[in-house]
Structures are given as structure tokens and as C-alpha cells.
Amino acid sequence: MEPRSQSSTDADRVRSLTSEARSANSIPHETKTPLPGPRYAAAFSLLTVALALGYIFYFATRCQPLKNHVPEFIALMLVAGALYLASVYIVLRNKSGPSTLFVILGATVVFRLIFLPLSPTLSEDVYRYQWEGRVVRAHLNPYTVYPALPALSWAQNPHHPIETGKTTPTLYPPAAEVAFSWVRTVAGYKRLFTALDLATVALLLVLLSAADRPLQHVLIYAWNPAVLIAFSLSGHNDSLAILTLLGASLFLIIGGRSFLSIGFLALSALSKLFPALLLPTFLRRTRWAYAGIFGGLILLGYLPFLGAGGHLLRGLSDFTAKWEGNDSLFRLFLAAGNSVRQAQLVAGILLILLIAYVLKAKMDIFRAGLVTLAGLLFLSSNAFPWYFTWIAPFLCFSPSPGLLLLTVTCVLGYSPVIAYAAGGTFSNSPLMQVLEYLPVFALLGYEVARHFQHRQAE
């Protein structure tokens, strides 16, 4: 083994590249200085919280079938969310060492193993993945067919036939379709997307090191209840897009790998569409001409499915036109008397203005990603609870109290499952949405006011 002091080691090479790129992509240290204390105080405190969280998660698994105990599950996850916020406070405010990281990573694996065996009854998405995987393996175009077609009854899971969106073709991009075709069982999808979730934890450690941030901040993502519910419990495919998006960020901040960065960003957008909104942020740090490379890679991904012609985006069009779930600002636009199209226009204009502000403010890549994706979630007509996992990795670098709270209160977005599981319609509860978003907007308003007050004082 080479001595640690030699400049040829990988760690030193990353630090060297990071220092060169820091002027463009540095991470402002806005968190408070960690408090001094006993060497193992943080590790012991986190171990205590981890044991409490593990007990709550295990107790939640005893509420079976889960779809018949959604109120109890939501209450338990809110308690878990409070403990999670306490653990974030411990990590941000206390000095910690390797023992703390050991506790964090050990609990990260255990928490996911607790949820992994459960049936994904809070969302039906994984059954749609299974249906589309069977269709792709049969060499059918998922952008032209849908579950309600009688000729495709063989592709249904007989124990859980698809009811939601059964007349709508797929809205998932090509990389997601390829991933769906790799797996055949519901348990297999959960294992796949949980493995990608764990890979995200590993990549976050590399990113935190490259950005010269404490590795213990990985807890902000790894212990987040919304992340655990989304992947190890429900098996959502968003972990693929998150992992590749972080890969794009890594290639960007270590310098000299702009092409790979844009390539991974395209792969992320081909897994789930939301990373495409970060293209201007990435282009500003590379070359604007790379927009052509990004577009070419997207076209290449869709090439095998172009036979769908005008139906290629039908699923996405139906989703944006007919679906509305757990939304916040968008619902207010509708309540003001706007039609759906008018509300979408207002939301679109505000989102463009937000991206322009992010570019003008010259935010680092992680803060830019956090602000852009948080804005998308607030302005979108659909903000299902698992969508909030998109911002969780960026909170490791810019831990906004308001957005951290949002990743906890978003569990209230599962409340429509209560009526749906009883045979009713999937409809939002205004009361639950007020409880979910009002404290968040109040805290974010306070954060923004303090930010501009600080800027003015400077």
C-alpha cells in the first residue's frame, strides 16, 4: 500500500481536482459550526435515535395489511420523521468521527431490510412496471399499448390487475422501460430499486468527500423516511434517475469530465424526465454547445420506440392533463379561477423564471439542483410523496430546514390511499394538504427573509 502522503493516491487526486473547480462549484458552508463534545457523543446519540427509528419501522411492519392501516402508518412515519430531524440536528451540530459514520451506514442497511419484505400496498406503480416489463420483453411498443387492451390480458398480474391509468400508454422514458424489462417479479423490482438507492448512498459519500463536506451528512438522505418508503417499501423507479443525476454531478465538480457529465444527465432524464430541467445549470458550467449532445442522446434513447409516432408522448400528455395529486401552488392557481391550461401556463412561466434566477445567482450545482427541483414540486400538478426523494440528496449539501420538514410532512400525501383501499376514489384531502404544506411554506418564508436580510447586510 502506498503512503497516504503521496500525491498519486485517488483521494489526493480528487482533492486536487476539487480545489481547481471550487471557484465554479464550491459549496457554501452555511451550517453552524459543530459544537465540541466527547469523542463518541454524536455516535451514541445517533445510535439511540437509530434504535428508536428501527423499533418504529418494525412496529409499522406489523400493521398488516398495510393498506387497511394507513392512518396508523402515517402517524408512525410522522413520529419517525421527528426523530429523523433530530438525527439531522445531531449530525449538523456536533463533531463526529468514524464511529458515527459506522452507525449511520449500519442503520441505513437495517432500515431498508425492515421494509423490503413488505407488499407495496401504498402505491400500484410497481405493478405497472411489471406489466410494462412483460410488454417490452414481448417486443411490443409500450408507447402504443395499454393495460385495458383485451389482447394484453396475459401481461396483467392476476393477483393485482392494474386499475389506475389502465387506458393510458406509458409515460416512462426509455431507460426506465429497459430497467423494467430486466425484472419479472414485484419483489425483484423492490430489490433492484433499493440496490440503486444504496448505490446512491455510496455515491453521496464520494460526492461529499469531493466537495469537502463531512461524510456524516449522508444521513440526511440515508435515514430519510420518504426515501425508505419510496424505495425499500414501495419499489419506485426514481432511484435510477437520482443515482445517474448524482453521477452527472460528480463528473461535473471534479473537473475535466464535462462530456461524461452531460451523458449521465441525459441518462438520468431518460430514466425520469425531471432531471432535464437541470440542463441549463449543467450547460452553464460546461459548454452551451453540449445541448446538442444532450438532445442527441435523448433522441438515441427514444429511437427504438419512434414507431409510436404521434402516440410517443400520449401517456405523458394524459398524465399532465387528467391527473392532479398532492399539489400545493398549482391547486391555488386553480382555486383562483384558472382553468387547468391556464394554471399550467402560470406554473410554466414561474418555473422558467426560477431557472433564470438560479442561473443569474450563480449557485453551486447542489443548491441549484435543490432550488430548481423544489420549485418544480411546488408548481407541479402532481407531487406524490415519493417525488420528494428528488431533493433529498441535495439536502446533504444545502440542508434547508423548510425542505427537510417537507420530506417529513409529505407522508400525509398517502392519505388518499385510505378511501382508495376501501373501494372509493383516489382524491386529495384539503385538510391533509394544508397540514402538509402550510408549516413548510411558513418556514421557507422565514428562510428566504433571513437570506435576503443577510445579503442586504453584506
N, C-alpha and C positions, 0 to 999 in steps of 0.2 A: 504493500500500500504506500502511495506517495505521501510525504508530509503535507499536513494541512496548509502550511505556509506557502507552498509552491503555487505560482500564478497559473499553472496549467490545469488546475482542477476545474471541474464543471461548475462548482459553486462560485469560485472566484471569477470565472468567465461570465457567468450570469450577472454577478455584481458589477463587473466592469461595463458590460453592455447596458445594464440598467442605469448606471451613472451617466453614460453618454446620452441616453434617451430621456433622462429625468426632466429636462427643461420643457419637453413637449408633453410628457405623460406622467408627471410626478403626482403623487397622492398627498394632498394637504392633510397634515396631522391636526385635525380639529377636535379630536377626543381629548379629554382631560388627562393630565399626567397621572400615570398609575400611582397608587398610594403604596408607600413602603409597608412591609409587614413580614411576619415569619415566612421562612422559605416555602413551607408546604401549606400555608393558609389557604391560598387560592385553590390548590388541588383538593384539599379536604372539603372546602365549601362546595366545590363543583361535584365532588363525589356524593355529598349529601343530597344535592339537588338531583343528581342523576338517579340515585336510588328512589327518590320520591317520584320522579318522572317515570321511571321504569315500572313502579307499582301502579301508577295511574294508567299507563298504557296497557299493562297486563290486565288490570281490572276492566278496562274498556273492552278488551277482547272477550270477556265473559258475558257481555251483553249480546247474546245471540238469539235469533238472527238480528244482525246489526240494524237492518232497515226498519225493524219494529221497535228499536230503542234509540232512535235518532236524537230526541231531546236529551236523554241521559248522556249520549256520546258527545253532543255539543257542549254540555255543561262540563264534562270531564276534560274536554280539549281546551276549554277556556281556563280551567284551573291549571292545566299543563302549560298553557300559554303564559300565565302569570309566572310560573316557575321558570319557564324559558327566558322571559325578560329579566328575571332575577339573575339567571346564569350569564346572560349577556352583560349585565351590570358588573358582575364579578370579574369577568374577563377584561372588560374595558377599564376598570378602575383599580386593578391590583396587578402587581408584578407577579409573573408566573414563570415556571421553568418546564423542563421536560416531563416532570411528573404530571403537570396539569394537562399537557398535550396528550399524554398516555390515557388519562381519564377521559378526555374529550373523545378520542378516537375509539377507545373501547366501548364507551356508551353509544357512540354513533352506530356501530355494528349491532350491538344488542337491541337498540330501539327498533331497527329495521327488521331484525329477526322476529321480534314480537308480533309485528303486523303482517309479515309476509305470508303466513299460512291462512289468513282470513279470506273469506269470499268478498270480492269488491262490490258490495251492495250499495255504496253511496253514489256510484256512477255506473252507467252502462257502456261507457266508451270502450272498455277493453273487449267487450263482446262485438262491438263494431270493428275493432282491429282484427279480431279473429275472422269475422266474415270477409273483410277485405283481403286478408292474407290468403284465404281459400280462393277468392276470385282471382287474385294475381297469380297464384300458383297454377290456376286453370287457364292462364294466358288470356284472360278477359280484361277489358279496359275498365278500371274502377270509376272512371270519369263519365262512363256512359250507362252503367247499370246501377241498380239499387236493390235493397233487400226485399221490397214488396213484389218484385217480379216473380210470378209463379214458377218460371223455368229455373230460378235460382234458389228454390226452397232447400235444396240439398246443402247449400252453404250456411244455412242457419244452425245455430247451436240449439238442439232440440230441448235442452233444459232451460234455455234463456233466449227465446226468439226476440229479435230486435223490434221494438215498438217505436222508439223515438227516431225521427228522421228516416223512416223506412222508405219514403218515396224520393229521397234526395241522394244523388250520387255523392261520391266522396268529396270532401273539401280539404283533405290532407295532401300536402305536396309529395313529389315522387320519392324522396329519400325515406319518408315515413312509410310509404307503400312498400318499399323494398324491405324495410325493417319488419313490417307486418308479415311479410311472406316468409321470414326466417323461422317463425314460431307457429306452433299448431294449437297449443293449449292456453287456457286463461292463466294458469299457474306459470306457464312459460313466459308469457308477456310480463307478468309481475316480476319474475326473476330477471328478465332482460333489462327492464327499465329501472329496477332497483340497482342492478350492477352498474348501469350507466350513471345512476345517482351517486353511487360510491366512488366511481371514477371521477365524478365532478368534485367530490371532497378531496381526492388526491391531487387533482389539477389545481384546486384552490390553494393547496399548500405550496405548490410550485409558484403560483402567481403571487401569493403573499410574500414569499421569500424574494422573488424578483422585484417586487415593489417595495421591499424593505419594510414590511409590516409584520407585526407579531403573528406567528403561526397559529396561536391560540384563537385568533379571530375567526378561524374556520368554524368554530362552534356556532356562529351566527347563522350559518347555512345548515350545518350538520345536525343541530338539535331543533331546528325549526319545526313545529308541529304541522304546519301547512305542507312542508316538504315531505314529512313522513307519511301523512295521509295521502298525498298525491301519488307517491311512487310505490312505497312498500305495501300500502293498503289497497290503493285503487289501480295501480299499474298504468298510470298515464304516460304517454309517449313524450311529454315535454322535456324529460331528462336528456333525450338525444339532442334536442335543439340547444339546451343550456350548456351541455358539455362541449359541443362544437363551437358555440359562441365564445366560451371561455378560451378554447384553443385559439380562436382568431385573436382574442385579446392578448394572449401570451405572445404570439408571434409578432404582435404589434409593439408591445412595450419592450421586448428585448432587443429590438432594432435589427435592421437589415433583412427582414423577412416579410416584406410588405406583400409580396405575391401570395405567400402561404397564408397570410392573414386574410386577404380578400377571398382566397379559395375556401378557407374554413368558414368565413362569414356566409358565403354562398351555400355551402353545405348545410349550415345552420338554418338558413332561410328555406332550403329545400326540405328541411325536417319539420319546421313550423314557420309560418310566414312572418311572425313578429320581428325577428332579427333584421329583416330588410330595412326597417326604419332607422337602424343604426348605420346604414351605408354612408350617409353624408359625414357622420362623425369619423368613420374609418378613412374615408377618402381625404378628409382634411389633414389626416396625419400621414397619408401615403402620397398618392398622386390621383388627381381627379380623372386622369385617363384610365385608371383602373376600373372605372364604372363600366367600361366596355367589357372587361374581363369578367366582372361580376355578372353582367347581363348574359354574356356568352355561356357561362357555367350554368346559370338558371335555365337558359334555353336548352342546353345539352341535357340537363336533368329531365326536362319535360319531353324531350324528343321521342322516347318510346311510346308516349301517350298522346301524341299530336293527332292521332287518328280520331280522337274525340271531337275535333273541330270546334264548333261554337259551344259545345257542351263542356269544354275543358274547365271552365270556371263556373259552371252552373251550380255546383254544390256550394261554393263559396258565396255566390250571389244569393242563393236561397237562405243561407245562414245569416247574412247581413240584413236581408230584407224581412225575414219572418221571425228571427229569434231575438229575444231580449231577456237577459238573465243577470241578476245581481248587479245591475248597473247603478251608477251614482249620478254623475253630472249629466249623462245622457238622459236619464229619467227626468231630471229637472228641465232639460230643454224641451222634452215632450210636454211636461206639465205647464210650460209657459205658453202652450197653444200651437207649437210647431208640429208639422207632420213628420213622419219618420224620415223622409228625404231631407226636409229642412233641418231636422236635428242632426242628421248625418253630415250635412254641409257645414253647419256650425262647428261640429266636433272636428271635422277635417281641417277647417281653416285654423282653429285653435291649435291643433296638433302641429300643423306646418309652422305656425308662429313659435311654438315651443321649441321645435327643432332649430329654427333660425336663432332663437335666443341661446340655445345650448352652443351652437357654433360660434356665435359672437362672444359669448362669455369665456370661451377657450377653456372649458372644463377638462379635467383629466378623463381618460377613457372610461373609468369606472363610474365616476359621478355623472358623466354624460349619459351612460347607459342607464343608470338608475333614474335620472330625471326624465329621460325620454320614455322609458317603459312604464314608469309610474303614471306619466301623463296619458299614455295610451290606455292604461287600465281605467283611469278615472273618466276618460272621454268615450270609451267604447260602450256599445250597447250590450255587450256580453263581457262580464268579468267574473267568470266562475271561480270558485275558491282555489282550484289548482293553478289558475293563471298567475296567481301572486307568487308562485315559485320563480317566476321570471326575474323578479327583482331581488330575491333572497341572496344570490351570490354577490351582487354589487353592494349589498349592505355590509359585507365583510370589510369593505374598504371605505365606505361612507355610511356609518351607522346612524341613519336618521331616526330619531325617536318616534316620529309620527308614522313612518313607513314600517318600522319594526312592529308598532302596535297594529298596523293594518294586517300584517301577516298572521297576527293572532286573532283579531276580530273577524277575519274573513271566514272562519269556520261557521259563522252564522249564516253564510251563504248556502249551507247544506240544509237549511230549514225547509225548503220546498219538498225535500225528499219525504218529509213526514206525511203530507197529504198524498203524494205520488205513490208511496208504498201501500197506502190504504185504498188505492184504486181511483184517486182523484186526479186533478190536473196538476201539472208542474207549474206553479205560479208563485211569484215572489210575495213576501210579506213586507209591507211598508214599514211596520214596526221593527222588524229584524234589520232592514236596510238602514234605518235611522240609527239603531244601536251599533251597527257595524261601522258606519261611515262618519257619523257626527263627531265622536271623540277624536277620530283620526284627522278630520279637517280642522278641528279646533287646535290640535297640537301642531299640525303642519302650518297653520296660520301663525302660530306663535314662533315657530322656527324661522319662517320667512321674514317675519317682522324683525327678529333678532339679527338675521343675516344682513338685511339692508341697513339696520341701525349700526351694525359693526362696520359695514362698508362705508357708510357716511362718516363715521368717526375716524376711519383711516384717511 
